[in-house]
Amino acid sequence: MNSRWQIRGNSLLRVAIGLALISFVSYASYQIGRFSGSTVITAPDDAWARDDAASEAFQNLLTSARFAGSEAYSLSQTSEASLPHDEAYQYLLELLAASIEMQLSKGDPSEPKFTDWMADYRKFLGDSPDARYLTAPINSTYDYEVTFDMGDADYLGVVIYDTDPLTGWNRATDSLYVLAENVGSEKSIRLASSNSRQQAKSETGGFELQLSATAHTVMVRTYRFDGSVEDSSHISIAVSSSTGSESENTNQTQRNTYAGDALPVETRITNTSRFFNETWQGSRALARATASTANSFARSTEVSPDFVGIFYPTPDNSYHGGAFDLAPNEHLVIEGKVPDAAFWSVTLQNHWMQSLEPSTGKASLREDEIALRDGRYRIWIGALPPPEDENWLSTGGLQQGLVAIRHLLATADEAPTARVIQATDSTNEAIQ
């Protein structure tokens, strides 16, 4: 009897030891794998990318992202310590994702496709929650046709951009807009070089824009004036014909660099780096410029060459606003006269020109959401709710950011004013 229990005990002991060994080996393998996985990737020597255009362009793109990341971290350690570097990393990766889609995946002017700049999670360059932004690469070697169905959109605007030869900034060279009540369910717009303008006008019923010799981008914007529906517009672009040859003045180092009937991958990667770098440096330049006039709408006197990345001027919009820098118990109160415009709105953005989405309150107000008094408006900006019956834009606790006021198709407007008041002064201020 004792012998039988001893045999069983020995068997159980062997099983327990076996299970323990299996567990130990599994755990050790996991730890070794985790260690190996974290150390297997090391920075290679730069020599791998030499003498190969695509490899060099790829390496430059990665270097651009690393440099921007190091700048973002440095900002969080200096006087701009209220800017968390982890949030900046998210912005940079969103910008990189948009840059890759726009300039690499859809970056060939011979096969243009629209990139939805602000699709899903991506925001940059001062987006409006009420607008949709589509861009596509173009080149004067070709004529294009933009076909659109406005759907529920109230406004559609198209702008052609080239490069200002003096400043290097983006310049609007031609534009047009249509309103829903003035257009049918589907129309097309011809983008034509000067060689084929007369033909284009007759074929499209007057919807036609001219491509300059250095045109590089077309932007299409749609607005929903009441914000009550999702944008169901459908917009596409295609090459309609070739003009035969490029302008002799086209500089191959410009962002509209072009070679043959297909844009080489190394050029598209280079264009991706350029767009990413210019947009990042441009947003930094704007933040520096507006910081000097924070909590007022005075124009900054700083003119930086880095602004090249943030100017995509839209002739149909007039803009007002500036930066805010508020303590938790402060409000920035803006006041102004209602503009004579087809649409207008006031939107808060963070340091990186991304519209805010705070968990409490609203960070963007359209004209139909703003209470008026004798043709004038007053909006309170801050973390705390304002006095009763006052318009409020919530910063969500964000200390620093931007205020963007857009007037679309304005025939008359005046610049609003801004001033800071303490929360203790709010009650008295509200009844004045």
BELZI-V811741 format. One record per backbone hydrogen bond with DSSP energy under -0.5 kcal/mol. NH is the residue of the N-H (numbers start at 0). CO is the residue of the C=O. If there is no record, write none. Layout:
nh = (NH	NH)
co = (CO	CO)
This chain:
nh = (4	5	6	7	8	9	10	11	12	13	14	15	16	17	18	19	20	21	22	23	24	25	26	27	28	29	30	31	32	33	34	35	36	37	38	38	39	41	47	48	49	51	55	56	57	58	59	60	61	62	63	64	65	66	67	68	69	70	71	72	73	74	75	76	76	77	79	80	82	83	87	88	89	90	91	92	93	94	95	96	97	98	99	100	101	102	103	103	104	105	106	108	110	111	112	114	115	116	116	118	121	125	126	130	131	133	133	134	135	136	137	141	142	143	144	145	146	146	147	148	152	153	154	155	156	157	158	159	160	161	163	167	169	170	172	172	173	175	177	179	181	182	186	188	189	190	191	191	193	195	196	199	200	201	202	203	204	205	206	207	208	210	211	214	215	216	217	218	219	220	221	222	223	224	231	233	235	237	239	240	242	243	249	251	253	256	261	263	267	268	269	270	271	272	273	274	275	276	277	278	279	280	281	282	283	284	285	286	287	288	289	290	291	291	292	293	294	295	303	306	307	308	308	309	310	311	314	316	317	319	321	323	325	329	330	331	332	332	333	333	334	335	337	339	340	341	342	344	345	346	347	348	349	352	355	364	366	368	369	370	372	375	376	377	378	379	380	381	389	390	392	393	394	397	400	401	402	403	404	404	405	405	406	407	407	408	409	410	411	416	418	420	422	424	425	428	429	430	430	431)
co = (0	1	2	3	4	5	6	7	8	9	10	11	12	13	14	15	16	17	18	19	20	21	22	23	24	25	26	27	28	29	30	31	32	33	34	35	35	39	44	45	46	48	51	52	53	54	55	56	57	58	59	60	61	62	63	64	65	66	67	68	69	70	71	72	73	74	74	77	79	81	83	84	85	86	87	88	89	90	91	92	93	94	95	96	97	98	98	99	99	100	103	106	107	108	105	134	113	114	132	115	118	352	352	127	221	131	219	114	217	105	215	138	240	190	237	188	144	235	186	233	149	222	222	177	220	175	218	173	216	170	168	163	307	161	159	170	159	157	155	153	178	179	147	145	206	143	189	208	210	192	193	195	196	197	198	199	200	200	203	205	189	191	209	211	160	160	135	158	133	156	131	154	129	222	229	148	146	144	142	142	140	140	246	249	250	253	258	261	263	264	265	266	267	268	269	270	271	272	273	274	275	276	277	278	279	280	281	282	283	284	285	286	287	288	289	290	322	292	301	303	304	277	305	306	306	309	312	313	406	404	402	400	398	326	420	380	330	418	331	378	416	376	374	411	338	407	407	405	364	403	362	401	353	349	347	345	343	365	366	368	375	372	335	370	333	390	331	392	386	377	379	361	381	394	323	348	321	346	319	402	344	403	317	342	405	315	406	339	339	334	332	330	328	421	422	424	425	426	427	428)
